[in-house]
Amino acid sequence: MLSALVMTFAAALVATIALPSYAVNPAQRQSTVAGRALTKTGEQQYQAGEDLAAVALSRDKFEATSSATLLRQQYATQFASYSGPSAADYLKNPAHPPFSLDAVFNTAKQYIGVPYVFGGADPSGFDCSGFVMFVYAQYGVSLPHSVHLQDAIGTPISEADAEPGDVVIFNNGDYHDGFYAGNGMILHAPYPGARVRIQKLWTSDVHFVRFGI
């Protein structure tokens, strides 16, 4: 009898040890397997809470002002409301600064950036001969507002003798002039849409005249 009881207890103990170590609740295991299957098929979807779903996302906006725009604004502020003396006003004033070509050229450089305006003869806008006339008037030199007439009263000089402040006259019928800037360069009011600037002479078909002598 005792032997039978021992044998029964031993058989139960062996059966318990043989259970797999990963055994779980059948309902919990079924849920886990189903979740893995959904993950593999890509059918799971995440539902955000109401607080996150209400957040509106937008791209940051950045605005930059170009250097060209800043330059236009600077010139508009500096010259557009010009109410100073005209060329005629300068000529009426006997207290002119001492004349020299260097002084004339340095004065002309102050107007770099002024817009070209046909018929313009003050810092709100210049055309080519108006620019030359306005600058020379500040030194008591009276010039007409005309390329042809300025050429007619100037003293011709050679290119080798030309200095910054002398005037370049174009021969090709363009009726254009400007200040010689040295080294084959010209300071002038070019054309509508452009501004007073220094640039390389684009043609050799020019001659030079001098005023104030």
Secondary structure as the mmCIF struct_conf table of DSSP 4:
data_model
#
loop_
_struct_conf.conf_type_id
_struct_conf.id
_struct_conf.beg_label_comp_id
_struct_conf.beg_label_asym_id
_struct_conf.beg_label_seq_id
_struct_conf.end_label_comp_id
_struct_conf.end_label_asym_id
_struct_conf.end_label_seq_id
HELX_RH_AL_P HELX_RH_AL_P1 LEU A 2 ILE A 17
TURN_TY1_P TURN_TY1_P1 ALA A 18 ALA A 18
BEND BEND1 LEU A 19 LEU A 19
TURN_TY1_P TURN_TY1_P2 SER A 21 TYR A 22
HELX_RH_AL_P HELX_RH_AL_P2 PRO A 26 THR A 41
TURN_TY1_P TURN_TY1_P3 GLY A 42 GLY A 42
HELX_LH_PP_P HELX_LH_PP_P1 TYR A 46 GLY A 49
HELX_RH_AL_P HELX_RH_AL_P3 GLU A 50 ALA A 53
TURN_TY1_P TURN_TY1_P4 ALA A 54 ALA A 54
HELX_LH_PP_P HELX_LH_PP_P2 VAL A 55 LEU A 57
HELX_RH_AL_P HELX_RH_AL_P4 SER A 67 PHE A 79
TURN_TY1_P TURN_TY1_P5 ALA A 80 SER A 81
BEND BEND2 GLY A 84 GLY A 84
HELX_RH_AL_P HELX_RH_AL_P5 ALA A 87 LYS A 92
BEND BEND3 PRO A 94 PRO A 94
HELX_LH_PP_P HELX_LH_PP_P3 HIS A 96 PHE A 99
HELX_RH_AL_P HELX_RH_AL_P6 LEU A 101 LYS A 109
TURN_TY1_P TURN_TY1_P6 GLN A 110 GLY A 113
HELX_LH_PP_P HELX_LH_PP_P4 VAL A 114 VAL A 114
STRN STRN1 PRO A 115 TYR A 116
TURN_TY1_P TURN_TY1_P7 PHE A 118 GLY A 119
STRN STRN2 ALA A 121 ASP A 122
TURN_TY1_P TURN_TY1_P8 PRO A 123 SER A 124
STRN STRN3 GLY A 125 PHE A 126
HELX_RH_AL_P HELX_RH_AL_P7 CYS A 128 ALA A 137
TURN_TY1_P TURN_TY1_P9 GLN A 138 GLY A 140
BEND BEND4 HIS A 145 HIS A 145
HELX_RH_AL_P HELX_RH_AL_P8 VAL A 147 ILE A 153
BEND BEND5 GLY A 154 GLY A 154
STRN STRN4 THR A 155 ILE A 157
TURN_TY1_P TURN_TY1_P10 GLU A 159 ASP A 161
TURN_TY1_P TURN_TY1_P11 PRO A 164 GLY A 165
BEND BEND6 ASP A 166 ASP A 166
STRN STRN5 VAL A 167 PHE A 170
BEND BEND7 ASN A 171 GLY A 173
STRN STRN6 ASP A 177 GLY A 182
TURN_TY1_P TURN_TY1_P12 ASN A 183 GLY A 184
STRN STRN7 MET A 185 HIS A 188
BEND BEND8 TYR A 191 TYR A 191
TURN_TY1_P TURN_TY1_P13 PRO A 192 GLY A 193
STRN STRN8 ARG A 195 ARG A 195
BEND BEND9 VAL A 196 VAL A 196
STRN STRN9 ARG A 197 LYS A 200
BEND BEND10 TRP A 202 TRP A 202
BEND BEND11 SER A 204 SER A 204
STRN STRN10 VAL A 206 ARG A 210
#
